[in-house]
Each structure stands twice: as C-alpha cells, then as structure tokens.
Amino acid sequence: MTLGIGLIGTGFMGKAHALAWRNARAVMGDVQDVRLELLCDTPEDKAAAFAGQFGFARSTGDWQALVNDPKVDVVSITTPNRFHKDMAIAALEAGKHVWCEKPMGLTLAEAEEMAEAAARSGKLTMTGYNYTRNPAYRHAQKLVQEGRIGRIVHVRGAVDEDYQADPDLPWTWRAKLGEAGLGALGDIGCHLISLLCGICGPIESLIADMQTVHETRPLPDGTGRGKVENEDTATAILRFANGAQGSFAASRSAWGRKNRLGFEIHGTKGMIIYDQERMNELQLFVNEGPKAEQGFRTILTGPDHDGYGAFCPAPGHQIGFNDLKIIEAADFLRAIETGTRPWPDFAAALEFEKVIHAIAEAARSGTRVSV
C-alpha cells in the first residue's frame, strides 16, 4: 500500500519537500512508494498551478481540509513559522504522520504542545533538520563515536548568512515575534544546535548575548519603517553534559556568508572541521605517526559514506542541498514502514528549541541558564 502525501506550502521548502517525496524511492530503492495526493496553498489558484508543477493529484486552499482528507497519510508542513503548531497538532489529531520544518513553534510553549500532541497521537513525526543527513556530517559522527579524535573537550560552532545584512531590505514577517518568533536563533541557529547536539550530546547550561543590528526596516508599501522585533545575531558559551565546553555564534547579517554552517570539534587525540558551504568535504587531524608527517587530511565524500552512494557511484562528484532532503524523506519513510522512532522527531527537536530559547533568556537576563 502506498502512502498519500499532503503538502502545505509551495515556497522554497515546499518545493524541496515535493522533490524529496517524488525522488525518495527512485534514489534509495528500499523505501515504499508514495502518492502525491493533495497540495495546499492560498490563493487556491496558486495551489492548483503548483500541484501541476510538483505532480500532485489535487489541490486546495484549505489546510484543514488537507489534514482531514482520508487519502492523506503524511502531512508535510513548510509554511511560515506561525502556522506550524496549529497545523501539526490538527494533523496528528486527524491520525496523520507529520514532517514539519523547523523551528517547531514561535515559542517554547508551542513546541512543547506539539511534542505532547505527537506523544498522545501515537503517530510519527520528523522535524526538518536536513543538514544532519549530510554524509560528511554523518561520517564526522561516526569518527567521534569510534573515538578517533579521543574525548571531546572543546567545540566551536558558527552559522552565518547575509540575507538580512542590507539595512535597506524591506521589513517582512521574519522581523516580527508574532509571526517568526526568534530571529537568527530560530531561523538558522537551531540548525547549528542540531549539529552540535547530534555529535557532542546534550547542552547542560550556557551564557549568552544577542543584538538587533538593524532595529528598523522600510515597510514594503513605502509608508515608513517597521520595527525589527527579534535578533540578528546571537553568541553563547556552552557547557555540554559530557563535560565539553564550546562556543556558538549565529548571524543573519554577515555580509558575504551564504550558508556558513560549521564547527570544529577538538578532542584529546585530534580534531574535525566541517563547513556546509563545502558540504562534500570533511577535515580530519589525528595525532598519529611521525610528527613531521602529521597534518589535516581532506576527506571527499563518496559511496563509502552513508547516503552518498545512492546518488552517485563515484567519490568526489558531490551531492547538494535537495539531496539531503531526499535522504531525510527516505529516513522518515523507513521509520513509518518499520514503526521505529525517526530522528529528530518532535521530542528530540524540542531539546534543540530549549537551547535556542535558553540562549535568548540568558541574553536578556545576563545570567547562566540551565537547559
């Protein structure tokens, strides 16, 4: 039996989900087939046009009709953040599995409601942390688990983009707490937290600071300037439960950075460097062999790295952003088929949201905050 897919949203992430659902079986081979059943957006004629483009059988302008449609088994949510909670909870209560983009909700309380609804429903959930599917990142996890760089002692992580660097960029919903929630923390900082926690374990406590670089922006209709209500940058000093310490930095106003999402993991025997802007590479240093011959090695991803081989049989040919979404969709399909818990589901992603909201709390209070 095939699974019926319902997709809400037709923007960049909506297209990414549509491509992932369409291609998961073609690429991976070992996952069940799906039916692109119903697509939702407003106005309804927009939904109809994209349904044809994306390959969905039907379209609607009513998201509630989608989550209650008997032919829909899995709901993908790719809307602006303020809609996530109501849509996800309604879909779970209607007996659907849910794949929702991050952040889960506008507030930590909303994220908690979503996790509680998922636990009550007995259905499976997935949160859109696709960078955790990068074969290079998964290999870094493997190296750490195998003890190749020894005990982790220090971590440096940064995520920088420049999509809000221009002070003359018009005001949008991303600047409003009631529509976006947190700023750089909720939009891109949570991705970095997912990577750090996925490789180093949970964060125990932190101190932090944050700032709004451009406090107002011109309104789109030219009537004045609108207030930017959330942060453009955030910085934190982290303490992990395993005893490691580290730093976190996030900026959506970093000129020249397009998707700098990376870290250095320092261990007692070596270190690992990862940067999503060079997503098919991993840098590894291991303190072994003659000192005169030690140095960083560049590992190019290939079929020996988990996930890569389904796309290409040759190393060094590279995969891309949308391929990570295909891996993510395939992981979710395998979880649904076997009844096993996917990662990160709403419960796991809630832990990431606790961290970003703790950073905001610590910045406002000026004190160390436990997570």
C-alpha positions in Angstrom: 0.0 0.0 0.0 1.3 3.4 -0.9 1.3 6.4 1.4 -0.7 9.5 0.4 1.3 12.8 0.9 -0.3 16.1 1.7 1.9 19.2 1.4 1.1 22.6 2.8 3.2 25.4 1.3 4.7 25.9 -2.1 7.7 28.2 -1.4 11.4 27.1 -1.4 10.9 24.5 1.3 7.6 23.3 -0.2 9.4 22.6 -3.5 12.2 20.9 -1.5 9.6 18.6 0.1 7.9 17.9 -3.2 11.2 16.9 -4.8 12.1 14.7 -1.8 8.8 12.8 -1.9 9.0 12.4 -5.6 12.5 11.1 -5.6 13.0 9.1 -2.4 12.1 5.7 -3.9 13.8 6.4 -7.2 17.1 7.3 -5.5 17.1 5.0 -2.5 15.2 2.0 -3.8 14.5 0.4 -0.4 11.6 2.7 0.6 7.9 2.3 -0.1 6.3 4.3 -2.9 4.2 7.4 -2.2 1.2 9.2 -3.9 1.5 12.9 -4.2 -2.2 13.3 -3.1 -3.0 16.8 -2.1 -1.3 20.2 -2.2 -2.4 23.3 -0.2 -1.6 27.0 -0.6 -3.5 30.3 -0.9 -5.0 31.5 -3.1 -6.5 28.3 -4.4 -5.4 29.0 -8.0 -1.8 29.2 -6.8 -2.2 25.8 -5.2 -3.7 24.4 -8.5 -0.8 25.8 -10.6 1.9 24.3 -8.2 0.0 21.0 -8.0 0.5 20.6 -11.7 4.2 21.6 -11.5 5.0 19.4 -8.5 3.0 16.4 -9.6 0.2 16.4 -7.0 -3.2 14.8 -8.0 -5.3 17.5 -6.3 -5.1 20.9 -4.7 -6.9 23.0 -2.1 -6.8 26.4 -0.5 -7.9 25.0 2.9 -5.2 23.4 5.0 -7.8 21.9 7.4 -9.4 20.1 4.5 -6.0 18.7 3.7 -5.2 17.4 7.2 -8.6 15.7 7.4 -8.5 14.2 3.9 -8.9 10.4 4.1 -6.5 9.8 1.3 -3.7 11.7 3.1 -1.4 9.6 5.4 1.5 12.0 5.8 1.4 15.8 6.1 4.4 18.0 5.2 4.3 21.5 6.7 6.5 24.1 5.0 4.6 27.3 5.9 5.8 30.4 7.8 6.5 29.5 11.5 3.3 30.9 13.0 1.2 28.2 11.3 3.3 25.2 12.4 1.7 24.5 15.8 -2.0 24.5 14.7 -1.3 22.6 11.5 0.8 20.0 13.1 -1.5 19.3 16.1 -4.5 19.2 13.8 -2.8 16.7 11.5 -1.7 14.5 14.4 -5.2 14.5 15.9 -6.5 13.5 12.4 -4.3 10.5 12.6 -1.6 11.6 10.2 2.2 11.4 10.4 3.8 14.8 10.2 7.0 16.2 8.7 7.4 19.8 9.8 10.1 22.3 9.1 12.0 24.0 11.9 11.6 25.8 14.2 8.6 23.8 15.6 6.8 26.8 17.0 7.0 30.6 17.7 7.6 29.9 21.4 9.0 27.1 23.6 5.4 26.6 24.9 4.2 26.0 21.3 7.0 23.5 20.7 6.1 21.7 23.9 2.4 21.5 22.9 3.5 19.9 19.6 5.6 17.3 21.3 2.8 16.5 23.7 0.3 16.1 20.8 2.7 13.8 19.0 3.1 11.6 22.1 -0.7 11.4 22.5 -1.3 10.6 18.9 0.9 7.6 18.5 1.9 8.9 15.1 5.4 9.5 13.9 6.9 13.0 13.4 10.0 14.4 11.7 11.5 17.9 12.1 13.3 19.4 9.1 16.9 19.3 10.2 18.2 18.2 6.8 21.9 19.1 7.4 22.1 16.3 9.9 21.7 14.0 6.8 24.9 15.2 5.1 27.1 12.1 4.5 30.1 14.2 5.6 28.4 15.1 8.9 27.3 11.5 9.4 30.9 10.4 8.9 32.0 13.0 11.5 29.6 11.5 14.0 31.0 8.0 13.2 34.6 9.2 13.8 33.6 10.7 17.1 31.7 7.6 18.2 34.7 5.4 17.3 37.0 7.5 19.4 39.2 8.6 16.5 39.8 12.1 18.0 39.6 10.9 21.6 37.4 12.6 24.3 35.7 15.8 23.1 37.0 18.7 25.1 36.0 21.8 23.2 33.6 22.8 20.4 33.4 25.9 18.2 30.3 26.4 16.1 29.1 29.2 13.8 26.2 29.7 11.4 26.3 32.9 9.2 24.2 34.2 6.4 23.8 37.6 4.8 20.1 37.6 3.9 19.4 40.3 6.5 22.7 42.2 6.2 21.3 45.0 3.9 19.7 47.8 6.1 17.5 48.8 3.2 16.0 45.4 2.8 12.2 45.8 3.3 10.5 44.6 6.5 9.0 41.2 6.3 7.2 38.7 8.7 10.7 37.4 9.7 11.1 40.6 11.8 8.0 40.0 13.9 7.9 37.9 17.1 4.3 37.0 16.4 5.0 35.6 13.0 8.6 34.4 13.1 9.3 34.0 16.8 13.1 34.2 17.3 15.2 35.7 14.6 18.7 34.3 13.7 18.3 31.7 16.5 15.0 30.3 15.2 15.8 30.5 11.5 19.4 29.3 11.3 20.8 29.0 14.8 18.7 25.9 15.6 20.4 24.1 12.6 23.8 24.6 14.3 22.4 23.4 17.6 21.1 20.2 15.9 24.6 19.5 14.5 26.4 20.2 17.8 24.0 18.1 19.9 24.0 15.3 17.3 27.7 14.9 17.6 28.5 16.1 21.1 25.4 15.2 23.1 23.0 17.5 25.1 23.9 21.0 26.2 23.6 21.5 30.0 23.9 25.2 30.5 25.0 28.4 28.8 25.6 32.2 29.0 24.7 34.4 26.0 24.3 37.8 24.3 22.4 38.9 21.3 21.7 42.0 19.3 19.4 43.5 16.6 21.8 45.0 14.1 19.1 46.9 12.1 16.4 48.0 14.5 14.0 49.2 11.8 13.4 48.4 8.2 11.5 50.2 5.4 7.9 49.0 5.1 7.1 47.4 1.8 4.3 49.9 1.0 6.7 52.8 1.5 4.7 54.3 4.4 7.6 54.4 6.9 9.8 52.0 8.8 8.8 48.9 10.8 10.4 47.7 14.0 12.6 44.6 13.9 11.4 42.7 17.0 13.9 39.8 17.1 17.7 39.3 17.0 20.0 39.5 14.0 23.0 37.9 15.9 23.4 35.7 18.9 26.5 34.4 20.7 26.7 31.8 23.5 29.3 30.0 25.7 28.1 26.4 26.0 28.6 23.7 28.6 27.8 20.1 27.4 26.6 17.3 29.7 29.7 15.3 28.8 31.9 18.0 30.3 33.0 19.6 27.0 32.8 23.4 26.6 32.2 25.4 23.5 31.1 28.5 21.7 28.1 29.2 19.5 27.6 32.2 17.1 24.8 32.9 14.7 24.2 35.9 12.4 21.8 36.6 9.6 23.6 39.9 8.9 27.1 38.6 8.0 28.0 40.1 4.6 29.5 37.5 2.2 28.3 34.5 4.1 25.7 32.4 2.2 25.3 29.3 4.3 28.3 29.1 6.6 27.2 26.3 8.9 30.1 24.6 10.5 32.1 23.6 13.5 35.4 22.5 14.9 35.4 19.5 17.3 38.5 19.4 19.4 39.4 16.1 21.0 42.3 14.7 23.1 43.7 12.9 20.0 42.7 15.2 17.2 40.0 17.4 15.7 37.3 17.5 13.0 36.4 20.6 10.9 33.1 20.8 9.0 31.5 23.6 6.9 28.3 23.2 5.0 29.5 25.7 2.4 31.9 22.9 1.4 29.4 20.2 2.2 31.2 17.4 0.4 34.3 17.7 2.5 35.5 16.9 6.0 38.8 17.9 7.6 40.3 15.4 10.0 43.5 15.7 12.1 44.6 12.7 14.1 47.7 12.8 16.4 49.3 9.7 15.0 52.5 8.8 13.1 55.7 10.8 12.8 55.3 14.4 13.8 57.0 15.6 10.6 54.2 14.0 8.6 51.1 14.9 10.7 48.6 17.3 9.2 45.0 17.8 8.2 43.6 15.4 5.7 40.7 16.4 3.4 38.1 13.7 3.1 35.9 13.9 0.0 32.6 12.2 0.3 31.9 9.2 -1.8 29.9 5.9 -1.8 31.7 4.7 1.4 29.9 7.5 3.3 26.4 6.8 4.5 23.8 8.1 2.0 26.1 9.3 -0.8 26.2 6.1 -2.9 22.5 6.1 -3.6 23.1 9.3 -5.7 26.4 8.7 -7.3 28.8 5.7 -7.5 32.0 7.8 -7.8 33.6 9.8 -4.9 34.2 13.5 -5.2 31.3 14.1 -7.6 29.3 15.8 -4.9 25.7 15.9 -3.8 23.6 19.0 -2.9 21.0 20.6 -0.6 17.9 18.9 -2.1 19.7 15.5 -2.0 19.8 15.9 1.8 16.0 16.4 1.8 15.7 13.2 -0.2 17.7 11.3 2.4 15.5 12.9 5.1 12.3 11.8 3.4 13.7 8.3 2.9 14.6 8.1 6.6 11.1 9.1 7.5 9.5 6.5 5.2 11.7 3.8 6.7 10.6 4.8 10.2 6.9 4.7 9.1 7.3 1.3 7.5 9.1 -0.2 10.5 7.3 1.7 13.2 10.6 2.9 14.6 11.2 6.4 16.0 12.8 8.8 13.5 15.4 11.4 14.5 14.9 14.2 15.2 11.2 13.8 15.9 9.2 16.4 17.8 10.5 15.1 21.1 14.2 15.3 20.0 13.7 18.7 18.2 12.1 20.1 21.3 15.5 19.7 23.0 17.1 21.9 20.3 14.4 24.5 20.8 15.0 24.5 24.5 18.6 25.5 23.8 17.8 28.4 21.4 15.2 29.8 23.8 17.7 29.4 26.7 20.2 31.5 24.6 17.6 34.2 24.3 16.7 34.0 28.0 20.4 34.2 29.0 21.0 37.2 26.8 18.0 39.0 28.3 18.9 38.2 31.9 22.7 38.3 31.7 22.9 35.1 33.8 23.9 31.5 33.1 20.8 29.5 32.2 20.3 25.7 32.6 18.8 23.9 29.6 
